[in-house]
Amino acid sequence: MNAANRGVVYKGPGEVAVESIAYPELAIGNRKCEHGVILKVVTTNICGSDQHMVRGRTTAPSGLVLGHEITGLVVECGRDVEFIQPGDLVSVPFNIACGRCRNCKEGRTGICLNVNPSRPGAAYGYVDMGGWVGGQTEYVMVPYADFNLLKFPDTDQAMEKIKDLTLLSDIFPTGFHGCVTAGVGPGSTVYIAGAGPVGLAAAVSAQLLGAACVIVGDMVEDRLAQARSFGCETIDLTQDGDMADKIEVILGEREVDAFVDCVGFEAHACGCNHGKEAPATVLNSAMSLTRAGGQIGIPGLYVTEDPGAADDAAKQGALSMRFGLGWAKSHSFHTGQCPVMKYHRPLMQAILFGKVKIADAVNVQMITLDQAPQGYADFDGGAAKKFVIDPHGSVPT
């Protein structure tokens, strides 16, 4: 099948453009990819991780086709695809995984050993993640389709809830994973650092897991208001004052049971210094504010190279952490990409059976492919929205 294709392309720091790109082929390099499928993209989301590249805070090359949060309709299957068929509506985990290596067999699909020659783990349209073409496009190729893809059981039903289901490719499982690895359970008190889409998804996930109180901290009032809209307590990090004091006002205690870092390496200091970058500040706060024996989930992105960092150490991903405090308090830390396949089926069921309204929580706003550059600009400006691109006008209004 030959058709036109367009996608969102990274041009350089601060600039993306929608351009004509090659229609995908069932191929990996020069060899045929018989285990892959081609998707007509139904929805594809702008992620905070994409913003790190667009801000020039990674070594992403100009010309990279962006996008790792993909939901699509299968239009072509390779010869070896057995259980996915043309016409299936599917969610694509942002992790690309072979299903054959040791890590995949252990369920650690975020660090597959066979899909990236540079390091364990791969993703669509992301720097250092294997060179795979991204999915902020009209059409995209997905390898290892039988293993990777989550087929929705009823296409019509799925399209009715597509604004929720589109979040299964990344941010909902990622937020949930952050809470699971932080030990959130019934009756937990939880602090979520960051009220961007992943932070809001983590807050909803904490509630789904039975948390007694979820506190969200951020520097943007609109995002804090969004967190309050579904029952979270909030802390404005632009205001001066000791964080433990602020938590004590809410909980009657100065520490939380579980801490989830949804900020990552572009973190800023709090209070009067909130305009100054301090990449280790969330990690240090986590150790300070989490009770002895508590757990810290870190779905927020940290990189090995940050050319825009303020000092030479941070440019190499070396951060100044008070790790001895965490050791003394017997904290456990969990880092790395979320293994989406561990969570996406049960979270799909929670959506389909009306147990969670994740699109409302993260404030999904649908945009066209041509509106993507403005969506990036608005997101970077702190908009309390999750921008979801509808490349073909498929989503019901």
Phi, psi and omega per residue, in radians:
M1 nan 2.244 3.089
N2 -2.005 2.291 -3.135
A3 -2.689 2.881 3.056
A4 -1.279 2.769 3.107
N5 -2.621 2.501 3.064
R6 -2.324 2.734 3.138
G7 -2.726 2.923 3.101
V8 -1.528 2.146 -3.014
V9 -2.053 2.306 3.047
Y10 -1.336 2.124 -3.097
K11 -1.729 -0.467 -3.084
G12 2.768 3.023 -3.078
P13 -0.864 2.128 3.096
G14 1.434 0.120 -3.044
E15 -2.411 2.197 2.943
V16 -2.245 2.737 3.134
A17 -2.539 2.643 3.044
V18 -1.621 2.093 -3.043
E19 -2.320 2.787 2.983
S20 -1.226 2.317 3.107
I21 -2.298 2.980 -3.115
A22 -1.161 2.470 2.986
Y23 -1.170 2.404 -3.057
P24 -1.160 2.608 3.054
E25 -2.045 2.681 3.035
L26 -1.395 1.333 -3.072
A27 -2.701 2.603 2.973
I28 -2.126 1.832 -2.999
G29 1.131 -2.163 -3.103
N30 -1.683 0.025 -3.111
R31 -1.914 2.606 -3.134
K32 -1.172 2.444 3.118
C33 -1.884 1.482 -3.080
E34 -1.321 -0.233 3.114
H35 -1.633 0.106 -3.074
G36 -1.808 2.984 3.043
V37 -2.353 2.786 2.981
I38 -1.876 2.309 -3.128
L39 -1.925 2.459 2.815
K40 -1.502 2.014 -3.018
V41 -1.231 2.204 3.098
V42 -1.618 -0.822 3.035
T43 -2.464 2.598 3.084
T44 -2.629 2.292 -2.910
N45 -1.821 2.620 2.979
I46 -1.516 2.223 -3.053
C47 -1.926 2.632 3.046
G48 -1.019 -0.541 3.093
S49 -1.131 -0.607 3.055
D50 -1.059 -0.634 -3.102
Q51 -1.111 -0.589 3.102
H52 -1.010 -0.728 3.122
M53 -1.191 -0.810 -3.054
V54 -1.144 -0.528 3.069
R55 -1.278 -0.145 -3.096
G56 1.463 0.396 -3.076
R57 -1.696 0.233 3.046
T58 -2.385 -3.107 3.102
T59 -1.684 0.463 -3.136
A60 -1.028 2.342 -3.141
P61 -1.428 2.592 3.005
S62 -1.055 2.455 -3.121
G63 1.711 -0.089 3.115
L64 -1.169 2.235 3.054
V65 -1.434 2.099 -2.969
L66 -1.479 2.916 2.930
G67 1.946 2.038 3.117
H68 -2.196 0.085 3.128
E69 -1.938 1.782 -2.892
I70 -2.267 2.358 2.918
T71 -2.260 2.337 -3.038
G72 -2.710 2.995 3.131
L73 -1.821 2.214 -3.119
V74 -1.232 2.194 3.108
V75 -2.001 -0.304 3.134
E76 -2.706 2.434 -3.139
C77 -2.136 2.507 2.992
G78 -1.231 2.871 -3.056
R79 -1.016 -0.594 -3.019
D80 -1.614 0.052 3.103
V81 -1.377 2.132 -3.018
E82 -1.830 -0.611 -2.905
F83 -2.002 -0.096 3.045
I84 -1.916 2.415 -3.066
Q85 -2.262 2.720 3.022
P86 -0.955 2.391 -3.091
G87 1.738 -0.253 3.113
D88 -1.263 2.410 3.021
L89 -1.697 2.190 -2.951
V90 -2.365 2.655 2.972
S91 -1.735 2.407 -3.094
V92 -1.888 1.976 3.025
P93 -1.028 2.447 -3.141
F94 -1.163 -0.458 3.039
N95 -1.267 2.276 2.987
I96 -1.621 2.207 -3.024
A97 -2.411 2.456 -3.064
C98 -1.425 -0.474 -3.092
G99 1.387 0.062 -3.024
R100 -2.075 -0.469 -3.027
C101 -1.379 3.017 -3.120
R102 -1.009 -0.802 -3.081
N103 -1.173 -0.734 3.103
C104 -1.059 -0.725 -3.128
K105 -1.163 -0.399 3.073
E106 -1.589 0.064 -3.141
G107 1.472 0.159 -3.119
R108 -1.678 1.112 -3.010
T109 -1.247 -0.242 3.077
G110 -1.290 -0.240 3.139
I111 -2.267 0.824 3.036
C112 -0.985 2.481 -3.047
L113 -1.623 -0.103 -2.976
N114 -2.050 0.092 -3.003
V115 -2.021 0.076 -3.129
N116 -2.618 1.998 -3.108
P117 -1.195 -0.284 -3.044
S118 -1.522 -0.614 -3.018
R119 -2.897 2.911 3.040
P120 -1.156 2.437 3.076
G121 1.664 2.479 3.117
A122 -2.554 2.786 3.089
A123 -2.655 2.762 3.111
Y124 -1.294 2.355 2.951
G125 1.048 0.680 -3.091
Y126 -2.395 2.521 -3.085
V127 -1.047 2.391 3.081
D128 1.101 0.264 -3.074
M129 -1.950 0.633 2.958
G130 1.741 -0.080 3.096
G131 1.346 0.309 -3.129
W132 -1.319 2.438 3.134
V133 -1.172 2.372 -3.097
G134 -1.319 3.041 -3.009
G135 -1.984 0.205 2.979
Q136 -1.431 1.151 -2.951
T137 -2.517 3.085 3.039
E138 -1.472 -0.596 3.132
Y139 -2.436 2.572 -3.128
V140 -2.611 2.654 3.079
M141 -1.733 2.373 3.115
V142 -2.122 2.129 3.134
P143 -1.488 2.966 3.082
Y144 0.811 0.871 -2.923
A145 -1.092 -0.748 -3.116
D146 -1.034 -0.643 -3.120
F147 -1.390 -0.755 -2.966
N148 -1.393 -0.657 -2.882
L149 -1.465 2.452 3.002
L150 -1.798 1.956 3.134
K151 -1.472 2.281 3.065
F152 -1.344 2.384 -3.003
P153 -1.167 -0.501 -3.131
D154 -2.458 2.020 -3.026
T155 -1.103 -0.769 -3.130
D156 -1.088 -0.764 3.101
Q157 -1.084 -0.731 -3.120
A158 -1.135 -0.704 -3.138
M159 -1.133 -0.505 3.093
E160 -1.173 -0.475 -3.126
K161 -2.069 0.498 -3.030
I162 -1.130 -0.517 3.139
K163 -1.165 -0.485 3.022
D164 -1.440 -0.825 -3.034
L165 -1.173 -0.448 3.112
T166 -1.093 -0.382 -3.095
L167 -1.421 -0.058 3.114
L168 -1.290 -0.294 -3.093
S169 -1.263 -0.375 -3.098
D170 -2.734 -1.270 -2.778
I171 -1.198 -0.576 3.120
F172 -1.198 -0.923 3.057
P173 -1.039 -0.633 -3.127
T174 -1.139 -0.805 3.079
G175 -1.087 -0.717 3.128
F176 -1.121 -0.760 3.117
H177 -1.057 -0.719 3.096
G178 -1.030 -0.691 3.130
C179 -1.279 -0.725 3.119
V180 -1.061 -0.794 -3.108
T181 -1.282 -0.298 3.024
A182 -1.535 0.006 3.069
G183 1.377 0.401 -3.127
V184 -1.173 2.354 3.103
G185 -2.706 -3.018 -3.129
P186 -0.962 2.217 3.108
G187 1.488 -0.011 -3.115
S188 -1.194 2.608 2.884
T189 -1.807 2.324 -2.936
V190 -2.315 2.388 2.971
Y191 -1.947 2.213 3.083
I192 -1.889 2.035 3.097
A193 -1.511 1.944 3.116
G194 1.820 2.244 3.141
A195 -2.007 0.552 2.908
G196 -1.285 -3.038 -3.090
P197 -0.977 -0.731 3.137
V198 -1.200 -0.699 3.094
G199 -1.078 -0.743 3.102
L200 -1.153 -0.679 3.081
A201 -1.122 -0.650 3.092
A202 -1.154 -0.685 3.131
A203 -1.094 -0.782 3.072
V204 -1.075 -0.717 -3.134
S205 -1.104 -0.708 3.108
A206 -1.058 -0.719 3.093
Q207 -1.122 -0.727 3.137
L208 -1.086 -0.557 -3.139
L209 -1.461 -0.059 3.029
G210 1.736 0.280 -3.138
A211 -1.010 2.501 3.106
A212 -1.365 -0.670 -3.130
C213 -2.559 2.270 3.116
V214 -2.044 2.108 3.117
I215 -1.907 2.278 -3.130
V216 -2.067 2.255 3.095
G217 -1.957 2.384 3.124
D218 -2.797 3.009 -3.141
M219 -1.891 -0.018 -3.103
V220 -1.970 2.071 -3.040
E221 -1.079 -0.664 3.139
D222 -1.068 -0.659 3.118
R223 -1.218 -0.678 3.086
L224 -1.119 -0.694 3.091
A225 -1.088 -0.661 3.101
Q226 -1.100 -0.710 3.093
A227 -1.130 -0.694 3.127
R228 -1.179 -0.433 -3.076
S229 -1.110 -0.372 3.091
F230 -2.119 0.495 2.883
G231 1.720 0.215 3.117
C232 -1.514 2.630 2.873
E233 -1.429 2.682 -3.082
T234 -2.375 2.715 3.049
I235 -2.297 2.203 3.098
D236 -1.471 1.931 -3.026
L237 -1.382 -0.067 3.043
T238 -1.400 -0.236 -3.099
Q239 -1.517 2.486 3.102
D240 -1.213 2.838 3.093
G241 2.219 2.724 -3.122
D242 -1.313 2.311 -3.092
M243 -1.121 -0.654 3.130
A244 -1.111 -0.643 3.075
D245 -1.067 -0.743 -3.099
K246 -1.181 -0.662 3.091
I247 -1.185 -0.648 3.140
E248 -1.113 -0.619 3.098
V249 -1.053 -0.636 -3.101
I250 -1.429 -0.801 -2.977
L251 -1.757 -0.370 -2.944
G252 1.405 0.048 3.085
E253 -2.348 2.776 -3.029
R254 -1.710 -0.010 -3.127
E255 -2.376 2.795 3.089
V256 -1.938 2.852 3.090
D257 -1.315 -0.612 -3.002
A258 -2.465 2.479 -3.110
F259 -2.265 2.332 -3.138
V260 -2.187 2.076 3.141
D261 -1.586 1.845 3.104
C262 -1.941 0.486 -3.141
V263 -1.889 -1.085 -3.139
G264 1.576 -2.749 -2.863
F265 -1.308 -0.217 3.080
E266 -1.660 0.534 -3.136
A267 -1.157 2.676 3.095
H268 -2.071 2.747 3.041
A269 -1.155 2.900 -3.117
C270 -1.784 2.989 3.046
G271 1.127 -2.393 -3.041
C272 -1.178 -0.257 3.115
N273 -1.771 0.344 -2.993
H274 -1.152 -0.248 3.086
G275 -1.483 -0.035 -3.065
K276 -1.838 2.300 3.110
E277 -1.181 2.435 3.087
A278 -2.574 1.465 -2.894
P279 -1.083 -0.362 -3.138
A280 -1.731 0.055 -2.980
T281 -1.111 -0.655 -3.134
V282 -1.222 -0.713 3.134
L283 -1.110 -0.712 3.105
N284 -1.182 -0.683 3.074
S285 -1.100 -0.654 -3.140
A286 -1.028 -0.782 -3.128
M287 -1.212 -0.602 3.140
S288 -1.235 -0.668 -2.947
L289 -1.738 -0.117 3.132
T290 -1.662 2.355 -3.092
R291 -1.085 2.759 3.054
A292 -1.011 2.296 -3.105
G293 1.477 -0.003 3.127
G294 -1.375 3.052 -3.078
Q295 -2.123 2.625 -3.086
I296 -2.225 2.019 3.069
G297 -1.659 2.367 -3.047
I298 -2.228 1.268 3.029
P299 -1.335 -0.272 3.073
G300 -1.032 2.502 -3.009
L301 -1.386 2.303 2.967
Y302 -2.175 2.455 -2.982
V303 -2.063 2.783 3.087
T304 -1.475 -0.360 3.100
E305 -2.435 2.202 3.134
D306 -2.309 1.552 -3.075
P307 -1.102 -0.319 -3.129
G308 -1.675 0.133 -3.098
A309 -1.171 2.765 -3.058
A310 -1.349 -0.404 -3.123
D311 -2.389 2.872 -3.030
D312 -1.131 -0.627 3.141
A313 -1.123 -0.824 -3.133
A314 -1.129 -0.489 3.092
K315 -1.092 -0.398 3.098
Q316 -1.809 0.201 3.134
G317 1.363 0.265 3.122
A318 -1.649 2.000 -3.054
L319 -1.977 2.616 -3.120
S320 -1.535 1.697 -3.089
M321 -1.949 2.523 3.051
R322 -1.534 1.163 -2.983
F323 -1.152 -0.473 3.125
G324 -1.047 -0.543 3.105
L325 -1.156 -0.779 3.104
G326 -1.090 -0.668 3.109
W327 -1.138 -0.789 -3.099
A328 -1.109 -0.535 -3.130
K329 -1.617 0.127 3.113
S330 0.959 0.724 3.084
H331 -1.299 2.652 2.929
S332 -1.970 2.447 -3.104
F333 -2.071 2.395 3.083
H334 -2.254 2.126 -3.061
T335 -2.088 3.118 2.977
G336 1.711 3.014 3.132
Q337 -1.095 2.519 3.018
C338 -1.199 2.307 2.983
P339 -1.384 1.549 -2.939
V340 -0.945 -0.682 -3.075
M341 -1.132 -0.311 3.091
K342 -1.179 -0.441 -2.985
Y343 -2.131 -0.370 -2.865
H344 -1.197 -0.547 3.119
R345 -1.200 -0.884 3.107
P346 -1.099 -0.598 3.100
L347 -1.220 -0.594 3.018
M348 -1.029 -0.802 3.136
Q349 -1.078 -0.701 3.114
A350 -1.066 -0.652 3.100
I351 -1.225 -0.871 -3.045
L352 -1.126 -0.531 3.140
F353 -1.678 0.206 2.996
G354 1.269 0.412 3.140
K355 -1.463 -0.251 -3.114
V356 -2.661 2.503 3.098
K357 -2.082 1.328 -3.011
I358 -1.181 -0.592 -3.138
A359 -1.112 -0.673 3.084
D360 -1.161 -0.707 -3.086
A361 -1.119 -0.711 -3.110
V362 -1.662 -0.005 3.051
N363 1.079 1.098 3.128
V364 -1.101 2.314 3.006
Q365 -2.186 2.131 -3.137
M366 -1.409 2.387 3.062
I367 -2.370 2.858 3.068
T368 -1.493 2.935 3.093
L369 -1.050 -0.700 -3.132
D370 -1.190 -0.345 3.106
Q371 -1.526 -0.012 -3.068
A372 -1.034 -0.779 3.118
P373 -1.002 -0.691 3.093
Q374 -1.203 -0.621 3.074
G375 -1.050 -0.741 3.078
Y376 -1.055 -0.770 -3.121
A377 -1.123 -0.750 -3.130
D378 -1.166 -0.718 3.122
F379 -1.083 -0.769 3.141
D380 -1.131 -0.457 3.115
G381 -1.411 0.008 3.062
G382 1.692 0.273 3.139
A383 -1.010 2.364 -3.137
A384 -1.487 1.068 -3.074
K385 -2.527 2.703 2.966
K386 -1.910 1.940 -3.081
F387 -1.448 2.162 -3.137
V388 -2.062 2.134 -3.102
I389 -1.549 2.327 3.085
D390 -1.984 1.583 -2.975
P391 -1.137 -0.488 -3.026
H392 -2.013 0.110 -3.064
G393 1.167 0.651 -3.043
S394 -1.533 -0.387 -2.989
V395 -1.450 2.276 3.123
P396 -1.084 2.454 3.117
T397 -1.412 nan nan
